[in-house]
C-alpha cells in the first residue's frame, strides 16, 4: 500500500498535460477518487494479487489500485500522452506500478503478471466486449475480473433466458464464471460524461468439469444460435451441423425452440453432443 495523498488533484493533472479525452479511443475519465476506491474495495481482497488495469488515462483508478494491498499494478495504455501524467503515481508507488504502452487487444494479461492475477478496469467503451471475450478464453488464469462497461453491456452479461438482453455474451460469461453487477455508475461521474450510464460487472471463474466442452465448440454453437436469434434452432444451427433436428432432440431441446429459450446448461449439453 502507498500513500498518494500528496499527489495533485486529477483535474490539475489533466490541465497541466492538456489531456482532453479522445472520442475515437472511447475515453471517459473517472475523477472521483471515492468512487474509484469503492470499485477497488468491491473487487475483493487483493492481498498478494497482481492487478492489470486497461486504459488508466490520467490515473484515477490507478491511484486506488496502488493504495490497495495489490502485490503490483500493471497499467496498459495505448495513448502515449498519459505516460507523463502517470509519472507522479509511479514515483509514489514504490516500484509496484508498471506502465505498458500497448493496445490492450494485442496484450494478454496472463503474459504480463504471474498468478494470482486479476483485471480491474474502467474499459474503453469501444473495445470492452472484445477484450472480455478474449479474457474468457483463459478465465481460469484469473482470480477475478472487475470491469466497467456501458450499463447495457453489463446487463447483457448477467441476463437470464427469455429476456431481450439474453444472448451470446450472457451464455459465454455465465458458462465460465459467476457473474454479477456490483453497482451502477451514472454518466455524470465521468469527464466528459458519456451519453449512457455505466455499471461495474464482477466475474469469478467457475470450476469446470472434466467433460466440459472446449471454448471453440461452445463459441461456434452460441454464435450460430444467436446469429439469427429470431429463427428456430433447427434453422439457425445449420451453419455448425448439417442436420440440427436429431442433435437437438437427442438432448431434449425442441427443434422449434429459439436461442433465447435455452439456458446456459442447455447450451453446454448441446455443445457436448455436438463435439461427439
NORRAWO-V948732 format. One record per residue. N is the residue number from 1. PHI is phi in degrees with one decimal (* if undefined). D_LAST is the distance of its C-alpha to the last C-alpha in Angstrom with 1 decimal. Layout:
n/phi/d_last
N/PHI/D_LAST
N/PHI/D_LAST
This chain:
n/phi/d_last
1/*/50.7
2/-132.4/53.3
3/-93.9/56.2
4/-111.0/56.0
5/-63.4/58.8
6/-83.2/61.1
7/-72.4/58.9
8/-68.3/60.1
9/-57.1/58.6
10/-61.8/55.6
11/-62.6/57.6
12/-68.0/60.2
13/-62.9/57.6
14/-62.2/56.2
15/-66.7/59.8
16/-61.3/60.8
17/-101.0/58.0
18/60.4/57.9
19/-98.4/54.2
20/-71.7/53.6
21/-69.7/50.0
22/-101.2/48.2
23/-61.9/46.4
24/-63.2/44.3
25/-101.7/42.8
26/65.7/42.2
27/-88.1/44.9
28/-142.8/46.3
29/-93.5/48.1
30/-96.3/48.2
31/-106.9/51.8
32/-81.8/52.1
33/-68.9/51.7
34/-65.2/51.6
35/-71.7/48.5
36/-65.9/46.8
37/-67.0/47.7
38/-64.0/46.2
39/-57.2/42.8
40/-66.5/43.0
41/-60.0/44.0
42/-77.3/41.2
43/-73.0/38.6
44/104.9/39.4
45/-70.0/40.9
46/-102.9/40.8
47/-58.0/42.7
48/76.4/41.5
49/-98.4/38.8
50/-89.5/38.8
51/-112.6/38.5
52/-105.1/37.6
53/-117.2/39.2
54/-102.8/38.5
55/71.7/41.5
56/-67.5/44.4
57/58.3/47.0
58/-75.6/50.4
59/106.3/49.0
60/-62.4/49.1
61/-69.8/45.8
62/-58.7/46.3
63/-60.1/49.6
64/-63.9/47.9
65/-68.0/45.2
66/-67.2/47.9
67/-73.8/49.9
68/-82.4/47.0
69/-88.3/46.0
70/-57.5/43.3
71/-63.9/43.4
72/-157.0/43.4
73/-127.6/42.7
74/-116.5/41.4
75/-101.3/42.2
76/-104.1/40.4
77/-132.2/42.7
78/-79.4/42.5
79/-87.1/46.1
80/-65.3/48.5
81/-60.9/51.3
82/-87.2/50.2
83/-59.4/50.7
84/-67.5/54.4
85/-66.7/53.9
86/-90.0/51.7
87/-60.3/54.1
88/-64.9/56.1
89/-66.1/53.0
90/-63.9/51.9
91/-65.3/55.5
92/-89.0/55.5
93/-89.4/52.0
94/53.7/53.2
95/80.1/50.5
96/-94.5/47.6
97/-120.3/46.9
98/-127.9/45.5
99/-103.7/45.2
100/-113.9/42.6
101/-86.9/43.6
102/-164.7/40.4
103/-77.1/38.1
104/-60.7/35.6
105/-69.3/32.8
106/-107.0/33.3
107/-121.7/33.6
108/-100.4/31.0
109/-55.5/32.7
110/-61.8/30.8
111/-83.2/32.8
112/-86.9/36.1
113/-139.4/36.5
114/-77.2/35.4
115/-71.2/33.7
116/-73.4/34.4
117/-135.3/34.2
118/-145.6/34.2
119/-114.1/34.6
120/-131.0/37.4
121/-158.8/38.4
122/-90.2/40.1
123/-71.6/37.7
124/-57.1/39.1
125/-56.9/38.2
126/-78.5/37.1
127/-129.9/34.4
128/-59.0/33.3
129/-67.6/30.0
130/-58.4/28.8
131/-63.6/30.0
132/-61.8/28.1
133/-59.4/24.7
134/-64.0/25.4
135/-70.1/26.3
136/-61.0/23.2
137/-62.1/21.1
138/-128.6/23.1
139/-59.6/24.2
140/-65.4/24.2
141/-80.3/27.0
142/-113.6/29.3
143/-70.0/31.5
144/-170.6/31.5
145/-123.6/31.9
146/-121.7/35.0
147/-133.5/35.3
148/-95.3/37.6
149/-127.7/36.4
150/-55.2/38.0
151/-55.8/37.9
152/-61.4/35.8
153/-69.5/33.0
154/-59.6/33.3
155/-67.9/33.0
156/-68.9/29.8
157/-66.0/28.3
158/-102.3/29.1
159/-62.6/28.8
160/-101.3/27.5
161/-56.6/25.6
162/66.6/27.9
163/-120.0/30.2
164/-63.6/31.1
165/-79.1/30.2
166/-71.0/26.7
167/-165.8/24.3
168/-55.0/22.0
169/-63.3/24.3
170/-61.9/24.3
171/-64.3/20.6
172/-65.8/20.1
173/-68.6/23.2
174/-73.7/22.8
175/-63.8/19.2
176/-100.7/20.6
177/-150.3/24.3
178/-80.6/26.9
179/-120.6/28.8
180/-151.2/32.3
181/-95.8/35.3
182/-78.0/38.3
183/-169.1/41.0
184/-89.5/42.1
185/-127.2/44.3
186/-68.7/46.8
187/-58.0/47.4
188/-67.3/51.0
189/-75.7/49.8
190/-104.0/49.1
191/-128.4/51.4
192/-73.0/51.2
193/-70.3/49.6
194/-73.7/46.5
195/-81.8/46.3
196/-131.4/43.8
197/-76.7/43.4
198/-122.2/40.9
199/-152.5/39.0
200/-97.7/37.8
201/-103.1/34.1
202/-123.2/33.0
203/-120.6/29.5
204/-117.5/28.8
205/-57.0/25.4
206/-89.7/23.3
207/-72.4/22.1
208/-105.4/18.3
209/-68.9/16.4
210/-62.6/14.6
211/-95.1/11.1
212/-62.6/12.0
213/-66.4/9.9
214/-77.3/11.7
215/-60.4/14.7
216/-62.0/13.9
217/-64.0/10.8
218/-64.1/12.7
219/-64.0/15.9
220/-63.8/14.8
221/-64.3/13.5
222/-67.3/16.7
223/-61.9/18.9
224/-66.5/17.9
225/-63.2/18.4
226/-93.2/21.7
227/-64.8/22.9
228/-132.1/24.1
229/-65.1/24.5
230/-83.1/27.0
231/-87.1/24.6
232/-68.7/22.4
233/-61.3/18.7
234/-63.9/18.3
235/-98.7/20.4
236/-69.4/19.6
237/-88.4/15.8
238/-65.6/16.6
239/-76.2/16.8
240/-115.8/13.1
241/-147.7/11.7
242/-61.1/14.2
243/-123.7/14.2
244/-67.2/13.6
245/-60.0/15.4
246/-60.3/13.2
247/-64.3/10.3
248/-62.7/13.1
249/-64.9/14.7
250/-66.7/11.9
251/-112.1/12.3
252/80.2/16.0
253/-106.3/16.8
254/-64.9/19.4
255/-58.6/18.7
256/-85.9/22.3
257/-67.5/21.7
258/-107.7/22.5
259/-55.5/20.9
260/-69.3/23.8
261/-89.9/23.3
262/-99.8/19.9
263/-79.3/20.4
264/-61.1/18.7
265/-60.8/16.9
266/-64.8/15.6
267/-67.9/14.2
268/-64.1/12.6
269/-62.4/10.9
270/-66.7/10.0
271/-65.6/8.6
272/-62.4/6.4
273/-66.3/5.2
274/-63.8/5.4
275/-64.3/3.8
276/-67.9/0.0
